[in-house]
Amino acid sequence: MSASERAREMALSAAQAAADKKAQDIVIIDVADQMVITDAFVLASAPNERQVQAIVDAIEEALVNLPEKAKPVRREGERSGRWVLLDYVDIVVHVQHTEEREFYALDRLWKDCPTIPFVDRALVEAE
């Protein structure tokens, strides 16, 4: 069973909000077949703590403005700003400092799971 439509909508909205704040290496991983606690991970990185926080703020704003408002049930790592986790139950968002992203390599850890395609709308509009 793959990610629900709600999870896909939330993940794509979160990814776009991250892209709008210049997040790097945005990936959406469908973990629904591997985990019972969530459907998808959204991974994004930034080169500094301030940008990590700006991305997190943009994601929270985007998801609370969805037709079915979404607020995180858990938030971790905001104080340090190196790796912020937002748990929305249907999706879990990881916004990491570039160094943490490389070190912890969540992409590699979940490499057997399918990804949900995401294309930044700014790139589409530029074509």
N, C-alpha and C positions, 0 to 999 in steps of 0.2 A: 504494500500500500504506500503510495507516495504522499507528499505533503498535501494538505487540504487546500481548497481554493482560498479560504481565509488566510491561511499561512502564506500562500503564494502572494496574495495581495499585500499583506503586511511586509513580507520580505522585499518585494519589489519597491514598495514605497520607502522602506528604510534604506535600501540601496540607492535609490534616486536622491533621497535627502543627503546621504553621505557624499554622493558624487557632486551634488550642488555645492558642497563645502570643500571640494577638491580632495576627497579621500582617495587613497591609492589602493590598487589591487583588491577591488571589491569582488567578492565571491559569495554566492548563495549556495549552500550545500543542503541537499534534501536528505535529512537523517531519519525520516519517518520510519523506514524499514529497520533501522538499527536501534532506535530509542523509543520508549513509550512516553517520555516526559515532554518531548517537543517534536515539531515537524521539520524545522529548518534552522540552520545557523546562517547568520549574515556576518561575514568577516570583512573588515575594512581597516586600513592603517593610515597613519599620518606621521610626519617627521618630527613633530614636537607636541608637548603636553597641551598647549593652548589650542592647537588645531584638533587634537583628540576631543577636547571638551566641546569645541564648536560643532563638531560632527555629531557628538552625542546629543547636544541641545537640538540640532536640526532634526535628527531622527525622532526624538521625543515629540517635537512639535508636529512633524508630518503625521505620525501615527495617531496622535490625539485628534487630528483634524480629519481622519478617515470617517466615512459615514457611520461605521460602527466603531466609535472611539476606542482606542487602545492605550492603556497606561501600563507601564512596567510594574509587575508584582514584586520584583526584586531588582536592586541596582547595586553594583559593587565596583570598587576601584576608582570612584570619582575623586577621592582626595589626592591620590598620587598622579592621576591623569596619564598613567602609562598603559593601562589596560582597563577599559571600562566595559562591564558586562551589563546588558539590559535584558531581563527575562520577561518576556511577554506571554509565557506559557506556550502559545502556538509557535513562536520563534524565539531564538536567543540571539542577541546582537553582541558581537565582540568588536570593539573599536580599540585597536592596539597601536602603541608607538611602533614605528618601523622595526626597531631593535627587538622588541618583544615578539613581534610577528615572525621575524626570522628565527629567533631562538626557540619559541614554543611550537612553531610550524603546525598549526592546527590543520592547515590545508593538507599536509602529508598524513596526519593522523586519520583524517576522514577521506582519504583519496579513493577508497573503494565505493563511496557513496556518489550518486549522481548529483550533478549541479543543476540549478535552475538558471536558465539563460537570463542575463541582464545586460542591457546596452544603455548607456547613459544617453538620455534624450538630447543633451547638448551636442553629442557626436552625430546623432541622427539629423538634427536640425542643420548642422554645419555642412552636410552633404548636398 
